[in-house]
Amino acid sequence: MQKTERGVYVESPDKQLAMNVFGIDTSEVTYEEESLKKQVGERFKEVLWNDGNDPEVAGGDDVGLTSFTHKGVASDGEGTKKYILFLVSYVKKEGDKSLILLCQCPFDSFEKHADTLGEVIKSVQMRL
């Protein structure tokens, strides 16, 4: 785990799963999501987010927290390696700060790390 300018960077011991977690102003959530998707897109030949659909939305005002999950599939453009991407924004009903989690993992390593990623996402939701 490494502290960054904006938050924390975490990498699995085998360096196959990488996550960035950082706080932002709630008013900037949409801008930050689009900015991060653009930045990630510049590192790959192609990225398809949410199969071309809207992100998954969970929670809501009744629970005080809404999460927006963007799932991406990225390619190196050579057909040799695909990656799975997650961009999850956690927006609290009360307060002016939100949290974003950005994750990247090669498809061929995702099954090995899926449980860990699931636990991280659940942990974030429970602590907010």
Secondary structure as GFF3:
##gff-version 3
##sequence-region A 1 128
A	DSSP	beta_strand	2	3	.	.	.	ID=ss1
A	DSSP	beta_strand	7	11	.	.	.	ID=ss2
A	DSSP	beta_strand	18	25	.	.	.	ID=ss3
A	DSSP	three_ten_helix	26	28	.	.	.	ID=ss4
A	DSSP	alpha_helix	29	41	.	.	.	ID=ss5
A	DSSP	beta_strand	46	49	.	.	.	ID=ss6
A	DSSP	three_ten_helix	50	52	.	.	.	ID=ss7
A	DSSP	beta_strand	56	60	.	.	.	ID=ss8
A	DSSP	beta_strand	65	75	.	.	.	ID=ss9
A	DSSP	beta_strand	82	92	.	.	.	ID=ss10
A	DSSP	beta_strand	97	106	.	.	.	ID=ss11
A	DSSP	alpha_helix	107	127	.	.	.	ID=ss12
###
